[in-house]
Amino acid sequence: MREVKILRYGWKFQKGNFPEAVNTEFDDSQWEEVRVPHDWAIKGPFSPDNDVQEWSGYKFIGMTGGLPHTGKGFYRLRINLPDGIKTKRVRIEFDGVMSHSKVYLNGRYVGERPYGYSSFAFDITDFVTEGENILAVSVDNKPDSSRWYPGAGIYRNVRLVITEQVSISHWGIYITTPFVSPSEANVHIQTTIENHIGKEVAVELETRIVSPEGKDVASKISKKDIGKKELFEDELSIKSPSLWSIESPSLYRAISTVKVNGKVMDVYETPFGIRSLRFDAEKGFFLNDKSVKFQGVCLHHDLGPIGAAVNRAALKRQLSIMKEMGANAIRTSHNPPAPELLALADEMGFLVIDEAFDAWKIPKRPNDYNTLFDQWAEKDLRAMIRRDRNHPCVIMWSIGNEIPEQQDKENGVR
């Protein structure tokens, strides 16, 4: 069965460059103990000398908050794993690390992700051992890389996910509602299942849909013989659906159960909403065939004086204030948001424009996304869409903010 552990407590942190800290025997006893999510810069001190930026010959002070977010930092965490862990699959998931992160386990390099707003995961099955494991994460925040306060460090949640050898893939469920009416809705569910047993196995996938009131309203069982990976596609029908809307953000749950020879191997739950979207060039946007005007805001990811470390209660407070002032829409300026924001937008009834980048290849700041675009843009865009595609609040994708390339008639506009 799937086991998810939030890696929140017990982290050790030190600002600076410590390449030897990847080693298991490294002594971190004098390092600061922190809780993740963690933003190392928010405690200051403020200084006009922090990340001074120059535009057109003029120096700008405080553009990124006047806080010490630039530089290198290192995190270490001891993780105890049970006997028999080598018979399981193990994955480490990061919702976001600011930035240029590199991940190590037990002294071995696992992988990296430079974009601080991307969520990412690594299969660490071949790296783990029974008993104590040492997870190390290095961070390198470049100066002159942002036009706002970015925060610094492991500022979003981290999870350890342990599954059986047959399980649903990471971001492996995709739910759409191709037909929606007051009397009936069709729900299309794609489920990707992985098999690491080493031989073909007969897999049974049971999908149940649970209503906002907690009642089973549809179910289906599909069976396939799968090798390494297989895509299951199921259509289910729901009578008299409760439609997701701004006024009544009704949420259903798809509960996916994977079995092999009658044994439950994996159970995964996906919240989703039933709604229809339509854009008309002359009449505008329609949600469930009703005209809706966007009354929205551009929302950056930080939480003001408490920093960039994600905090669900603080996010909910922000959204509650926006509701009170009449807002019904959010643009995630100018990057993929924390998953918690989208979950709250689903629950509270906000429309979201989910944005990927602030820059492409033409820089706005010398060390911004332009340094990553060629190698990482497609990977980061895929990650955002795969992570966020089941959220009913997401009604539009934005591939960039005020991108200079759109003015390039030769190479920009296609």
Beta strands, then each sheet from edge to edge (+ up, - down):
strand 1: 3-6
strand 2: 11-15
strand 3: 32-34
strand 4: 53-55
strand 5: 58-60
strand 6: 71-81
strand 7: 89-94
strand 8: 101-105
strand 9: 108-113
strand 10: 120-123
strand 11: 131-141
strand 12: 158-163
strand 13: 166-180
strand 14: 184-195
strand 15: 201-210
strand 16: 216-226
strand 17: 229-239
strand 18: 252-260
strand 19: 263-272
strand 20: 277-280
strand 21: 284-287
strand 22: 290-291
strand 23: 296-299
strand 24: 329-332
strand 25: 351-355
strand 26: 394-398
sheet 1: 1+ 12- 7+ 10-
sheet 2: 3+ 2- 6+ 11- 8+ 9-
sheet 3: 4+ 5-
sheet 4: 13+ 14- 17+
sheet 5: 16+ 15- 18+ 19-
sheet 6: 20+ 21- 22+
sheet 7: 23+ 24+ 25+ 26+
end
